[in-house]
Amino acid sequence: MTGVGGYLLYLAGPVVLGAILLWRFPACRRIRYRDLVIYLVVMSLLISGALYIVALLAGGRIMPREVAVVLWFTIGWRLAWTLWSRTVGRLGQRWVRWARMRRHRHLHAPWIIRCIPAARIACTALVFATLFLCTVLTHRCKIADGQDPLSVFQIPYESIRIPTADGLQLDGWFVPQQHADRTIVICHGAGANKGNFIWFLGPLAGKGYNIMFFDFRAHGGSQGRQTTYGIRERTDVEAAVTWLKHERPEQSRRIVGLGSSQGAMALALAAAEDPRIDAVILDSPFVSPRELVMQRARQIPILGPAMADLLLVEVSLLTRTSFFNASAEKAVASLGNRPVMIIHGDQDPVMPAAHAQRLYDAARGPRAIWFGPGPHSNIVTTSPGEYAERVYNFLNMHLGPVR
């Protein structure tokens, strides 16, 4: 959730739910404080361990406050489940017992009563479970940077803060190159951060371009708690471009966006609205959130697409952002003569290759597509030399050679 109201709701949620349980269900008042302390300690250790593993895999480090955030989130949903199971989970239970007793006595009981348990399960799956899933998908646990340009590549950099139009502060790095008047803006994927994408710097540095990294909202060192898979994040890309034009105008006469996965979606949407982005490179992209979800859901006939649309409706309501209208395909088609390069890994299990092809087909101006070696968002680590060569050959061809 974003804004002061969202934070207050998040903080107050477990307190309100706990108060309702204590007021409405006297059995919940028999609290064993020793068990409560054990629960908090065990959950804290489990959460810390899980975050440590995630941070280790991402090349980052955990932040103590994130352990507290996840613990509070866990407590809130545990209380929500208790309240749900004692209310909705028991709806019609008296009728079920009454009908069971009548059947034991060989008396007639309305057949519709047999549907009550199944209806409760369906209600739980369609409402509680999907709401929980939507909340998890749109609220990321942040991982701090465990590496930076200096520690990995011995390249000096500047730490920067980027204000967004809706009042957030984004954390970023600016890596200057002497006499360069062009800048590449790196837009990371969902669940990652700028430190996780530091490997783009190795092949791209020293080629006449400054490099900017930044954390999207709800990621890394940036503010915010809610992610929308590139839809709202487009304003973060625009904020990064505005910062460059105001703070580093001589070094950003030309701006190139390079986005991966969620970053590709955010970049495409931003470029469609912001002509200051001179060229676009979309790595491991997807056409739209709905297309991606539907493609997976169609594996389950009828029920799959219906559940997918329900999930998208709930996510849209939860984030106050439409997940039905955003389209990188339409955005790319609106870029006119600006150069567009599409990159997709031949071992990508996440994004279908058809999405990359559709985006390439949608481009109206100079374009290129490369199905390179490697998995999702990691073509640059699988073949860094070829990655840099293809990217810079494309840019030099359509933006002119570096001076």
N, C-alpha and C positions, 0 to 999 in steps of 0.2 A: 504494500500500500504506500502511497505517496502522500506528502503533506502532513501537517500537524494532526489533522483529524484521523488519518490512517495510523499514525504512531500511537495516538491516544487509544484508539480502538484495539490495537495490538497489545498495548500494555494493560488495558483494562479487561480484555477478554477473559483470561483465566480467573481474575478476581470476581467478575460478574457471574461466570458459570459456577464457580465454587460457592458463591453466596446463594444462588438459586438451588443448588443441590442441598446445601445445609438447611435452607428454609423449607424446601418442599419435601425432602426425604429424610426423616429423622435418623434412619439407619446410617446415613453418611456422617452423622455428628460424632459417632464413636471412632474418633481418629486416634490411631496408635502412633504417637510422635516418633517412637523409635523406628517403626516401619517407614514413616515418612522421610526421616533422615537417611535411612539406608537407601530408599528409592532415589533420593536426590543425589547421593554420592555415586551410586552405581550408574545412574543415567548420565551424570557428568563425566564419569570415566569412559563410558561407552561412546558418548558423543565426541569427547576429546580424541579418543582412539580413531574413530571414523574420520574425523576432520584431519587428523595427522596423516592418515593414509592418503586421503584425497590431496592434501597439500604436497605430500611427498611425490605422488604421481604427476602433479602439475608443476613441480619445481618451485613451490611456494612455501609459505609457512602459515601456521594457524594464528589467529588473534584471539586472546582470552575472551574478549567481549562477544565474539561469535559463538563461543561455547555457551555463554549465558543466553544469547538470543535463541539458539536452537533448543536449549533446555526449556525456556519459557514457551516456545512454540509447541514443544512436545507435551508440556503440562497442559496447555490450553486445549489441544486436541484430545488428550486423554480425558479431560473433564467433559469436553463436548461429547465424546463417545459414551461416557457414563450417563450423561443427561439424555442423550438420544436413546440408548438402550432401555432406560427406565421410563421413557415416554412413548415415542414412536415404536420402539422395539417391543412394547407390551400392548400395543393397541389391539383391541379385540380379544385379548387373552381370556377374559371371562367368558366370552361367547364360545371360544375354542374348548374351554374346560366343560362348559355346560353341554355342548354338543357331544363331547367325548363320554360324559356321564350318561347321556341319553342313549348313545350307541351301545354302551355296556349293558344297559337295561333293555336293549333290543327295541328301543323307541325311535321314532323318526326325528331326524335333525336336518335342517335345511342344508342342501349340498354346498351353498355358497360359503358357508362357514369354513369349509375345508380350504378355501382359497385365502383365508386370512394370513396364515404363516407365509405363504408364497408372496402375498402382496407386501408384507412387511419386509421380506428379503429384497424384493424388487425396489421398494421405496428406499431402502438403505443403499442399494447399489446405484440407483439413479440420482439420489440427492446427496446423501452424506458422503459416499465414496468418491463421487465425481467432484464434489466441492473440495474435499481433502486433496484429491489429485491436482485440481486446478490451482489450489493454494501452493502446493509443493512446486509445481511447474513454473509458477510466476514469482516465487520468492526464493532468491538464491542466497546460499550461505557464502560469505565473502572469504576469499583466500588472499593473504597479503603477498606481495612480491618477495620472492626468495633470491632473486638475481636481478641485475641491472646491466646496462651497457658497459659500465666500467669494470664490474666484477667478472663478466663473461668475455668481453672482447677488448677490454682495456681502452674503450672509446669514451671520452668525456661527454657529459650530457648535462642538461639543465632540468631540474624538477620544476614543474609548472602546475598551476591550478586554473581550470577553465570553467567560467560561469556559463550555465545554460539559460535559455529563455524562460524556463519554468522554475528558476531559483535554486538549482542544485549546483554543487561544485564537483567537477571531475578532476581526477588526479592524472597527471601526464608527464611525459618526458619529451624534451626537444633535443635532438642530436644534430648539431650543426656541422656542416662541412664548409671549409673555407671557400669563399667566393661563389658558393652555390646560390642561385636565385630560384630554385625549384624545391618543392617539398612533397614528400610522399607521406600521407596520413594512413597509418596502419589501424584497421578496425578489427578487433579480435572477435572470437566466437562466443557463444553462450556458455557460461560457467567458467570461462577462462579469465585472464587479465593480461595487462601489458607485459608483465614479467614472463608469463607463459608463452608469449609471442615474441620473445627477445630473439629467437632464432631467425626471424626475418631480417635482422640487422646484419648478420654475417655476410650473406651474399649481396645485400642491397647497398651496404655502406661503401663510401669511397668512389662512387660513380657519378658524382656531380649533383647529387640530390641530398638535401637535408631530410631527416626522418623524424616523424612525430609518432609517438605511441600515446595512447590514453586508455583509461579504464571507462567502459560504459557505465551508466548508472546501475546501481545495485551490484557492481562488481569491483573487486580489488579495493583500492583506496578512495573510490568515488562515493558520493552520497547516494541515497535512495535505497529502497528495499525491493522494488518491484521491477521485473523485466518483462518485456513484451516481444521478444524475439525479432527485434529490428524495427518495429513499428514506431514506438515512441523514441527509440534510440536514434532515429534519423535526426532528431533535434540535437543530439549529442555530437553527431558528425558536423552538423551546421555550426554548432558552438565552437568546435575545434577549428573550422575554417575561419570563422569570425575572429577567433583569437589570433590566428596566424596573420590575417590581413591587418589587424590592429597593432599587434605586438611585434611581428616580424615581416613587415610588408616587403622589404627589399629581398628577403630570403624566400618569399612565397609569391613571386610574380606568376608562377605557374603552380597549381596544386593538383596532385594526383591522389586519388583515393584507392587504397588497396584493402578490400574487406574479405573476410573469410566467414563462411557459414552465416550466423546471425549478423556478423559485421558486413557481409555482402548484401544482405537484405537492407540493413540500415543505410549503407552507402548508396545503393541504387535509389532508394526512396529520397534520400537527401539530395542526390545529384539531380533528380527530376525537378526539385524545387529550387536548387541553388546553382546558378550558372557559373559561380566562381570555381566550381570543381571542373578542371579542364579535361580530365581523363579518368576512366573508371576501370579498375581491375577487380573482377569478381572471382574469388577462389572458393571452391566447394559450395556453390550457391544453391538456393532453392527458389522456385518460382513464386510461391506464396505459402504462408502458414497453412491455409486451408487445403491447398493442393497436396502439401506434404502429408498432412494428417489423413486426408482422404485416401491417398495412395496406399497407406498402411491399412486403413480401415476396410478397404474393399476386399481384403483377404478373408473377411468374415461377411458373407452375403447378407444383405438387408439390415441386419442388426448392427453391423460394423459402421456403415455410413451414418445411420441414425444416432448411434452413440457418439460418433465423431462430431456431428453437428451439435448435439447436446453439450459436449465438452467445450466446443468453440463458443457457444452461446454463454456458458457459465464463465469461461475465461474472459470474454468480452465484457460481461457485466462486472466481474470482479475487478478488472483493470480499468474499466470505463474507456476501453479502447476496442474498436471493431477489428476482429480477426478475420472478417469476411471480405473486406474491401482492399486490403493491402496487397499489392502485386508488383513484384520486381520486374515481371515481364512487361507490364504497362509502363513502368518507370523507365526501363531501358529503351522502349520504343519511343519515348518522349525526349530522349537526349539529343535528337537531331544529328548533327555532324560531329559530336564529341566522340573521341575514340573509346571503344569498349573492348576489353579483353576478358575472355572467360577461361578459367582453369578448373580442371576436374581431375581427381585422382582415379586411376584405373583400378584401385583396390578399395574404393570408398564404399563401405557398407551402410552408410547413413543417408547420403543424398543420391538419388537415382541419376544416372548419366543423362537421362532424358530432360531433366530440369536444366542442366547446363546447355544442352542443344537448343532448347526452346528460347533461352535467353540470348544465345548467339543469333538465332533466327530473327529475334525481335529487334535487334540493333539495326538502325537505319544508316548510320555513318560508318567510318572506318572500324573494322572489327577483326578479331582473331579468336580462335579457340584452340586450346591445347589440352589433350587428355594425357596428362603426365603420369609418371610412376609414383605410387604411394597411396596411403590411406587418406581419410577425411582430414582436411586442413593441414596435412603434413607432406605435401608434395615438395615444399621448400626444404624440408629436412632430408627427404629421400634423394633429391637431386638438386642441391643448392646452386651448383654452377650453371646448369641448364636453365633453372628457374630464373636466375638473374639475367642470363643472356637473352632469353625470350622476352622477358618483361622490358628490358632496356632497349632491345632492338625494336620492339613495338612502339615504345614511347619516342625514341629518336626518329622513327619513321614518320610519326604523326604529329609530334610536338616540335620536331626539329632537334638537331644534335645539341648536346650540352656545350656551352661556350667555354 
